[in-house]
Amino acid sequence: MVYLIEAIERATKESGTITFLAGDGEQRYSWARLYDDARRLAGRLRDHGLGPGRPLVVLALTSPAAITAALAGWLAGTSVTFAPTPARTMTPAGYTEATRRRLRALGEPVVLVGAPWTSVLDDLDGDGRVMLPLDQVLHAALNTPTRSWEPPAVAEWDPAILQMTSGTTDSPKIVRISHANVAANVEAINIATGHDPTHGRMLSWLPLSHDMGLIGSFVLPLSCGRCDVVLSSPVDYLAHPASWMEQISRYRATSTVGPNSAYALAAKLLATGPALDLSSLRCALSGGESVDPDLMAAFTTAAARHGFNPGAAVPAYGMAEATVAVTLSPLGRGLCCDTVDAEQLDQRGHAVPVTRPAVTSVDVAADTNGDGPRVRRMPLLGPPVAGLELRIVDPDSGQRLPDRRVGEVQIRGTSVTSGYHDDPLLTRELFTPDGWLRTGDLGYLADGELVITGRAKDVIILAGRNIYPDEVERAAARAPGVRAGNAVAFAYHRPGPLGGEGLAVAVETRSDDHAEIRTAVIRQIHETVGVKPHTVVVLRPGSIPKTPSGKLQRAEAARRFTP
């Protein structure tokens, strides 16, 4: 029997519960109850043609029905995909068309659609797929006789998850994650975090369409069976961001996970909000996007007045192609940074440690008088998790680089995908001839720990110097009036006789004085990064494109806001 089916059956014999939050209410389930409902639904879905080789797609908010549907898919012997729900900046028509492309890339799946998207069932129909309203099918399965469930014929290398990667709308990339991949990554995470099943409670609002939400807040607790998990939806979180920390306090959560931008917002709310009790948290993992050391430090400082232990902050690096986790910083250490000479990093790709007293990245304005080197604080993201190897190579020659030299991050091991679903060309491009997966990220190793400097395709080259968008975004976010976590930097081609690559920045603000905000952003970037952006676009809140999990979409921002 394959891993996830074993995990589902094992969980039914344990004491763990799953609590769903919606508005002011909650629903608590045992894994045994969900398992019983899922077996009935699996039998019903087989009548609709679901089984090994035919994917199941769930388009629904986090709910008992959505979780039951996923369990039913695995019990039916098929792969499961949670389709992304609309990002805040997408139009209904744009979302429908993007979803059609995603479903088409999966072949002829069975698609379960929950509220409030049942109205688009007809719009998404076609191309041989089966479209079904989730609540109606589940109700029928629980109230009418169906075929009894029998264990399917599935092998450990068969796909358990077909994971859609963030931001894939025009040409969807669908990562094939096997049962063996899931088993290896779950075990590696448990080893890295020193998982204690007797005192565990995960709380998450992340969308299940994101690998960090699916594995971290659903599969991990399921595989344990003795831990409790509390889930809310990203829609409820976005409507009331303070609910994240409030729920941690209320339910005494021991672990949570979120992107850097969510921690940035939490820092602001905790600094001025009512007293909470965050002393139960042992692991507050930050992943899914680059970790801003200043914003994470602001979070740990603000949360400390609510009893949070700063050592519980866990910066991490992961990707869907590795199931989820690639590296995790040591639990209990907290945020730890490598301070390096910024000029050496940008111009030579060499992470030279600053060993003498130097100006910090927050106070670089004082460096204009030559009092010290311009520095960058780079979060240490920990060593590779068990079962994974990691190397840094020259992007052009493929030669392995020594410590502290910036190159492409490549990985291989038990958690790594075998490729993209039904896309042999992209799969061949994903791997090197000797079997290493090309992540597309740039970084270096420091004493065995990974440091990410940026995404290769996002790096902006100005006068022969590498400009990393995340450094520009951090600087822009420190300008007065700019909303934390809501600045995006991208390259564009400048027209005219001078031409060349230009630096553009878009920021969100609640201020009406856009000229003042623009001036402050230019000043802050110049003082911090040493360059002036060629254009700054000032926007209303909610304008910058992000994935449902809150990750910046730089390519989409460039498409929308390029001058």
matplotlib code that plots the C-alpha trace (Angstrom):
import matplotlib.pyplot as plt

x = [0.0, 1.4, 2.4, -0.6, -3.2, -1.2, -1.0, -4.8, -5.6, -3.0, -4.4, -7.8, -6.3, -4.7, -6.1, -5.4, -8.2, -8.7, -10.6, -12.0, -12.5, -15.0, -16.2, -16.8, -17.6, -15.6, -16.1, -13.9, -13.4, -11.5, -9.4, -11.6, -14.7, -13.1, -11.7, -15.2, -16.7, -13.7, -14.2, -17.8, -16.9, -14.1, -16.7, -19.0, -16.2, -15.3, -18.8, -17.7, -14.6, -12.0, -9.2, -5.5, -4.3, -7.1, -6.3, -8.7, -8.9, -10.4, -11.4, -12.7, -11.9, -10.4, -13.3, -14.3, -15.6, -12.3, -10.2, -12.6, -12.3, -8.5, -8.6, -11.1, -8.8, -5.9, -8.1, -9.3, -5.7, -5.3, -3.3, -4.8, -4.5, -5.9, -6.6, -5.6, -8.4, -8.5, -5.7, -6.9, -6.0, -7.5, -10.7, -13.4, -12.9, -9.1, -9.4, -11.8, -9.5, -6.4, -8.2, -9.3, -5.6, -4.6, -7.3, -6.4, -2.8, -3.9, -5.6, -9.1, -9.4, -12.4, -13.0, -14.9, -16.0, -17.1, -18.8, -18.6, -17.4, -20.1, -21.5, -18.6, -19.1, -20.4, -17.7, -15.0, -16.6, -15.1, -12.0, -13.2, -13.1, -15.9, -17.1, -19.0, -20.4, -18.5, -21.2, -23.8, -21.6, -20.4, -24.0, -25.0, -22.1, -23.0, -26.7, -27.1, -25.5, -22.3, -19.8, -17.7, -14.2, -11.3, -7.6, -6.4, -3.4, -0.9, 2.9, 5.1, 6.4, 2.9, 1.9, 0.2, 0.1, 0.1, 1.2, 0.6, 3.4, 2.9, 2.0, 1.7, -1.1, 0.0, 2.0, 1.2, 3.9, 2.5, 5.0, 4.6, 5.1, 5.0, 4.0, 7.7, 8.6, 5.9, 7.1, 10.7, 10.0, 7.6, 10.2, 13.0, 10.9, 10.1, 13.8, 14.8, 12.2, 12.5, 8.8, 7.1, 3.7, 2.6, 2.5, 1.8, -0.8, -0.4, -2.4, -2.5, -4.5, -2.3, -4.2, -4.1, -3.2, 0.2, 2.8, 3.6, -0.1, -0.9, 2.1, 2.8, -0.7, -2.5, -0.2, 2.2, -0.5, -2.2, 1.0, 1.4, -2.2, -1.6, -1.2, -4.0, -4.4, -6.5, -7.2, -8.8, -9.0, -6.9, -10.1, -10.8, -7.2, -7.2, -10.5, -9.1, -5.2, -5.1, -7.0, -3.7, -2.0, -5.3, -6.0, -2.5, -3.1, -6.6, -5.8, -2.3, -0.7, 2.8, 3.7, 2.6, 3.8, 3.5, 5.3, 7.5, 4.9, 2.4, 4.9, 5.6, 1.9, 1.7, 4.6, 2.7, -0.5, 1.3, 3.2, -0.1, -2.7, -4.1, -2.2, -2.0, -0.3, 2.1, 4.3, 3.1, 4.8, 7.9, 8.1, 7.1, 8.4, 8.9, 9.1, 7.5, 9.2, 12.5, 13.0, 13.5, 15.8, 14.6, 10.9, 11.4, 13.4, 10.5, 8.1, 10.2, 10.5, 6.8, 5.8, 8.2, 5.9, 3.3, 5.4, 6.9, 10.3, 12.5, 14.3, 11.1, 11.5, 12.6, 13.6, 13.5, 13.9, 11.7, 10.0, 7.3, 9.8, 11.3, 7.8, 8.2, 11.2, 14.8, 16.5, 15.4, 17.3, 17.9, 14.9, 15.5, 18.2, 15.9, 16.8, 20.5, 22.2, 25.4, 26.7, 28.6, 30.1, 27.4, 29.7, 31.6, 28.4, 26.8, 29.9, 31.9, 29.4, 31.6, 30.0, 32.8, 32.0, 32.3, 34.4, 35.1, 32.3, 30.3, 27.1, 24.0, 21.7, 19.2, 21.6, 23.5, 22.8, 25.7, 28.0, 28.1, 31.0, 33.1, 32.6, 32.3, 31.4, 27.8, 26.6, 23.8, 22.4, 21.6, 19.4, 21.0, 18.4, 20.0, 21.5, 19.6, 17.1, 17.7, 17.7, 18.7, 22.0, 22.7, 25.4, 26.2, 27.4, 28.4, 25.3, 27.4, 30.0, 28.1, 31.3, 30.8, 31.7, 33.4, 31.7, 30.7, 30.6, 27.2, 25.9, 22.8, 21.4, 20.9, 19.5, 18.9, 17.6, 14.6, 12.1, 12.8, 10.2, 10.8, 9.5, 6.6, 3.3, 3.0, 5.8, 9.0, 10.6, 10.3, 11.3, 14.6, 15.3, 14.7, 17.6, 21.3, 22.8, 24.1, 20.7, 20.7, 17.6, 18.1, 16.2, 16.7, 17.6, 20.9, 22.7, 25.8, 26.9, 28.2, 29.5, 27.1, 24.0, 22.2, 21.9, 19.6, 20.5, 17.7, 16.0, 18.2, 15.5, 14.7, 18.2, 18.5, 21.8, 22.7, 26.1, 27.5, 26.2, 23.7, 20.8, 18.6, 14.9, 14.4, 17.0, 15.4, 12.0, 13.2, 14.6, 11.4, 9.3, 11.3, 10.2, 7.6, 4.1, 4.9, 2.9, 5.1, 5.5, 3.9, 6.8, 7.8, 10.9, 11.4, 13.4, 12.1, 13.6, 14.1, 13.1, 15.1, 18.7, 20.2, 18.0, 19.2, 17.7, 16.0, 14.9, 11.2, 9.6, 5.9, 4.7, 1.4, 0.4, -2.7, -1.3, -2.8, 0.5, 2.0, 4.7, 6.1, 6.0, 7.8, 10.5, 10.9, 11.2, 13.8, 15.9, 15.6, 16.7, 19.6, 20.9, 20.5, 21.3, 23.4, 21.3, 18.3, 15.2, 14.4, 10.6, 8.5, 4.8, 2.7, -0.5, -3.5, -3.6, -4.4, -2.9, 0.3, -0.2, 0.4, -0.4, -3.1, -0.4, 0.9, 4.0, 4.9, 4.4, 7.3, 6.6, 3.0, 3.9, 6.3, 3.5, 1.1, 3.3, 6.1, 6.3]
y = [0.0, 3.4, 6.1, 8.4, 5.6, 4.1, 7.5, 8.0, 4.6, 5.1, 8.5, 7.0, 5.0, 8.1, 11.0, 14.0, 16.3, 18.8, 22.0, 24.2, 27.9, 30.0, 33.4, 33.1, 29.4, 26.2, 22.6, 19.9, 16.5, 13.3, 11.7, 8.6, 10.6, 12.2, 8.8, 7.2, 10.0, 9.9, 6.2, 6.7, 9.6, 7.6, 5.0, 7.6, 9.2, 5.9, 5.9, 9.1, 7.5, 8.5, 6.1, 5.5, 7.6, 10.1, 13.2, 14.7, 18.5, 20.3, 23.9, 25.0, 27.0, 25.1, 23.2, 19.7, 19.0, 20.0, 17.9, 14.9, 15.2, 15.1, 12.0, 10.4, 11.0, 9.2, 6.4, 6.1, 5.7, 8.9, 12.1, 15.2, 18.8, 21.8, 24.5, 28.0, 30.3, 33.8, 36.2, 39.6, 41.4, 39.0, 39.7, 37.0, 36.5, 36.3, 33.8, 31.6, 31.5, 30.8, 28.0, 26.5, 26.5, 24.7, 22.1, 21.5, 20.9, 18.1, 16.2, 14.9, 15.3, 14.9, 18.4, 19.0, 22.6, 24.1, 27.3, 30.1, 28.9, 26.5, 29.2, 28.8, 25.0, 25.4, 27.9, 25.4, 22.4, 20.8, 19.0, 15.7, 16.6, 15.8, 18.8, 18.2, 20.3, 19.2, 19.7, 17.8, 14.9, 14.6, 14.8, 12.0, 9.8, 10.1, 9.6, 6.9, 3.5, 3.5, 0.9, -0.3, 1.0, -1.4, -0.5, 0.6, -0.8, 2.0, 2.0, 4.3, 6.1, 6.8, 10.5, 11.4, 15.2, 17.1, 20.5, 23.6, 26.1, 29.7, 32.2, 29.7, 31.0, 31.2, 28.0, 26.0, 23.9, 20.9, 19.2, 15.4, 14.5, 10.7, 8.9, 8.2, 11.9, 12.9, 10.2, 11.3, 15.0, 14.5, 12.4, 15.0, 17.8, 15.8, 15.1, 18.8, 20.1, 17.4, 16.7, 15.9, 14.3, 14.5, 18.3, 19.5, 21.8, 23.4, 26.5, 27.7, 29.9, 29.2, 28.0, 24.3, 25.0, 26.1, 23.4, 24.9, 24.9, 21.4, 19.6, 21.8, 22.2, 19.1, 16.2, 16.7, 16.5, 13.7, 11.7, 12.0, 11.4, 12.4, 16.2, 18.6, 21.0, 24.2, 25.5, 28.7, 30.0, 32.7, 34.6, 34.9, 35.9, 38.6, 40.0, 40.1, 39.7, 40.1, 36.8, 34.8, 35.8, 35.9, 32.3, 31.2, 32.7, 31.2, 27.7, 27.5, 26.6, 25.2, 25.7, 28.0, 28.9, 31.9, 34.0, 37.0, 39.5, 38.0, 38.3, 41.9, 42.7, 40.7, 42.8, 46.0, 44.6, 43.1, 46.4, 48.3, 45.6, 44.1, 41.7, 38.1, 34.9, 33.6, 31.7, 28.3, 28.8, 26.6, 27.0, 30.0, 29.1, 31.7, 30.4, 30.6, 33.9, 35.6, 36.3, 40.0, 40.0, 43.5, 42.6, 39.2, 41.0, 43.5, 40.5, 38.8, 42.1, 42.9, 39.3, 39.2, 41.5, 38.9, 36.1, 34.9, 33.2, 34.8, 31.4, 30.0, 31.9, 29.4, 30.9, 28.2, 27.5, 25.2, 24.6, 22.5, 20.6, 19.2, 18.5, 21.5, 21.7, 22.0, 23.6, 24.6, 26.7, 25.0, 25.1, 27.2, 29.4, 32.1, 34.5, 34.5, 36.5, 36.5, 40.1, 40.6, 43.3, 44.4, 45.7, 42.5, 40.5, 42.6, 43.1, 39.9, 37.4, 36.9, 36.9, 38.5, 38.6, 41.9, 41.1, 44.6, 46.9, 48.1, 50.0, 47.8, 47.5, 49.7, 52.6, 52.6, 56.3, 56.9, 55.1, 58.0, 59.5, 56.3, 55.2, 51.5, 49.2, 49.0, 45.7, 43.3, 41.0, 37.7, 35.3, 31.8, 29.3, 26.1, 23.0, 20.6, 18.4, 14.7, 12.9, 16.0, 17.2, 20.7, 22.3, 25.8, 25.9, 28.5, 29.1, 29.2, 26.5, 24.2, 24.0, 23.6, 26.7, 27.0, 28.4, 32.0, 32.2, 33.0, 30.6, 28.6, 26.4, 22.8, 19.9, 16.2, 13.5, 11.5, 14.4, 15.7, 15.3, 13.1, 16.0, 17.9, 16.3, 15.4, 17.8, 16.0, 19.1, 21.1, 18.1, 17.7, 21.4, 21.0, 18.6, 18.6, 15.7, 14.2, 14.4, 17.6, 19.8, 23.3, 25.5, 28.8, 30.5, 32.1, 31.7, 30.6, 28.3, 29.6, 26.9, 24.4, 26.7, 28.0, 31.7, 32.8, 36.0, 36.1, 34.5, 34.2, 35.5, 38.4, 39.8, 43.3, 44.3, 48.0, 49.1, 45.6, 45.3, 42.7, 44.3, 41.9, 42.8, 41.7, 44.2, 47.0, 45.9, 45.9, 49.4, 50.7, 49.3, 51.3, 54.6, 56.3, 55.7, 52.5, 49.4, 46.7, 43.8, 45.7, 46.8, 45.1, 45.7, 44.6, 45.3, 46.9, 48.0, 51.8, 53.3, 56.0, 56.3, 55.4, 52.3, 49.5, 47.8, 50.0, 49.5, 50.0, 49.9, 49.7, 50.4, 50.6, 53.3, 54.7, 58.3, 60.7, 62.4, 60.1, 62.6, 62.6, 58.8, 58.6, 60.9, 59.0, 55.7, 57.0, 58.4, 55.2, 53.0, 55.2, 55.4, 51.6, 50.0, 52.7, 53.1, 55.2, 53.6, 54.9, 54.9, 54.5, 53.7, 54.5, 52.5, 52.1, 49.1, 45.8, 46.7, 44.7, 41.2, 38.4, 34.7, 33.5, 32.7, 36.3, 35.8, 38.8, 38.2, 40.2, 39.2, 40.1, 43.4, 44.2, 43.4, 45.7, 48.6, 48.8, 52.5]
z = [0.0, -1.0, 1.5, 1.6, 1.8, 4.7, 6.3, 6.0, 7.5, 10.3, 11.2, 11.9, 14.8, 16.4, 18.5, 16.2, 15.1, 12.4, 13.1, 10.3, 11.0, 9.1, 10.3, 14.0, 13.9, 13.9, 13.0, 14.5, 12.9, 13.7, 11.0, 11.4, 10.5, 7.5, 6.4, 6.5, 4.5, 2.0, 1.4, 0.5, -1.8, -3.5, -4.4, -5.8, -7.8, -9.3, -10.8, -12.6, -14.0, -11.3, -10.7, -11.3, -14.3, -14.2, -12.0, -9.5, -9.2, -6.3, -6.7, -3.3, -0.2, 2.8, 4.3, 5.5, 2.0, 0.3, 2.6, 2.3, -1.5, -1.4, 0.8, -1.5, -4.5, -2.8, -1.7, -5.3, -6.4, -8.3, -8.0, -6.3, -7.4, -5.6, -8.2, -7.3, -6.2, -7.7, -6.7, -5.5, -8.7, -11.2, -13.1, -13.1, -16.9, -16.5, -13.7, -15.7, -18.7, -16.6, -14.9, -18.2, -19.3, -16.1, -16.4, -20.1, -19.1, -16.8, -19.6, -18.7, -15.0, -12.7, -11.3, -8.0, -7.7, -4.4, -3.4, -4.4, -7.8, -8.8, -11.0, -13.4, -13.9, -17.4, -18.3, -17.3, -19.0, -22.1, -23.4, -22.0, -18.3, -15.8, -13.9, -10.7, -7.8, -4.7, -2.1, -4.2, -5.0, -1.3, -0.1, -2.5, -1.5, 2.2, 1.8, -1.0, -1.4, -3.5, -4.4, -1.5, -1.4, -2.2, -2.1, -5.5, -7.4, -7.0, -6.8, -4.7, -7.8, -9.1, -8.8, -5.5, -6.2, -9.5, -8.1, -10.1, -9.6, -8.5, -11.2, -14.0, -16.2, -19.8, -19.8, -16.7, -15.1, -13.3, -11.0, -10.6, -6.9, -6.2, -3.0, -2.4, -2.8, -0.2, 2.2, 1.9, 2.4, 5.3, 7.1, 6.3, 7.8, 10.9, 11.4, 10.8, 13.2, 15.9, 15.5, 18.8, 18.1, 21.7, 21.9, 18.3, 16.9, 13.4, 12.5, 8.9, 6.6, 3.5, 0.4, -0.2, -3.8, -2.6, -1.8, 1.5, 2.5, 1.1, 2.6, 5.6, 6.9, 5.6, 4.7, 7.6, 10.3, 8.5, 8.3, 12.1, 13.1, 16.7, 16.0, 15.8, 13.0, 12.7, 9.3, 8.0, 4.4, 2.8, 2.0, 5.7, 6.5, 3.8, 5.2, 8.7, 8.8, 12.5, 12.8, 12.2, 15.4, 17.3, 16.4, 17.3, 20.8, 21.1, 20.0, 21.5, 18.2, 18.4, 14.7, 11.9, 8.4, 6.2, 3.5, 4.4, 3.5, 6.0, 8.8, 7.8, 8.2, 11.5, 12.8, 12.3, 13.9, 16.9, 17.6, 18.2, 18.8, 22.0, 24.1, 22.9, 24.1, 21.5, 24.0, 22.7, 19.2, 18.8, 15.0, 13.0, 9.5, 6.8, 3.3, -0.1, -1.0, -0.1, 3.6, 4.4, 7.5, 8.5, 8.3, 10.1, 12.8, 13.1, 13.5, 16.2, 18.1, 17.9, 18.8, 21.7, 23.7, 23.3, 24.7, 21.4, 21.6, 18.8, 18.6, 17.1, 13.8, 11.1, 7.8, 5.1, 1.3, -0.7, -4.0, -5.4, -7.5, -4.3, -2.8, -0.5, 1.8, 0.6, 3.6, 7.1, 9.5, 12.9, 15.2, 18.2, 16.7, 15.2, 12.4, 11.7, 8.9, 7.0, 6.7, 3.4, 1.4, -1.0, -3.7, -3.9, -4.0, -6.8, -9.0, -8.5, -7.1, -4.1, -0.6, 1.4, 5.1, 6.8, 9.8, 11.1, 12.5, 9.5, 8.7, 8.8, 5.8, 7.6, 8.2, 4.9, 4.4, 6.8, 4.4, 1.9, 3.9, 3.5, 7.1, 6.1, 3.2, 2.0, 3.4, 2.9, 5.6, 4.0, 5.9, 6.5, 5.4, 6.9, 5.4, 3.0, 4.7, 4.9, 1.6, -0.4, -1.8, -2.9, -5.0, -6.4, -10.0, -12.5, -14.7, -17.9, -17.5, -15.0, -12.9, -9.2, -7.2, -3.8, -0.7, -0.8, -4.6, -6.2, -8.7, -9.6, -6.8, -7.9, -5.9, -6.2, -3.9, -2.7, -2.5, -6.0, -8.7, -11.7, -13.9, -15.2, -16.1, -19.8, -20.7, -21.7, -23.2, -20.0, -18.0, -20.0, -19.4, -15.7, -15.2, -15.9, -17.8, -14.5, -12.9, -10.8, -10.8, -11.9, -9.5, -11.4, -8.1, -7.4, -4.1, -2.2, 0.6, 3.9, 6.2, 4.8, 4.9, 1.9, 1.2, -1.7, -3.5, -6.0, -8.9, -12.0, -14.4, -12.1, -11.8, -13.3, -14.9, -14.7, -15.9, -15.5, -11.9, -10.7, -9.0, -7.0, -7.0, -3.4, -2.1, -4.0, -2.7, 0.9, 0.5, -1.1, 1.7, 4.2, 2.6, 4.8, 3.6, 1.6, 2.7, 4.2, 1.8, -1.0, -3.2, -6.4, -8.6, -12.2, -15.3, -18.5, -21.7, -21.9, -25.2, -27.0, -28.1, -24.7, -24.4, -22.3, -19.2, -16.7, -13.1, -12.3, -8.9, -8.1, -4.5, -2.7, -0.3, 1.5, 1.1, -1.4, -2.0, -4.6, -5.6, -2.0, -1.8, -5.2, -4.0, -0.7, -2.5, -5.0, -2.1, 0.0, -2.9, -3.8, -0.3, 0.3, -3.0, -4.6, -7.8, -8.7, -10.2, -13.6, -12.8, -9.7, -10.0, -6.9, -6.5, -4.3, -1.8, -3.5, -6.9, -7.0, -8.4, -6.0, -5.9, -3.5, -0.9, -1.1, -3.3, -5.5, -9.3, -10.8, -14.4, -14.2, -12.5, -15.4, -17.9, -16.1, -15.0, -17.6, -18.7]

ax = plt.figure().add_subplot(projection="3d")
ax.plot(x, y, z, "-o")
ax.set_aspect("equal")
plt.show()
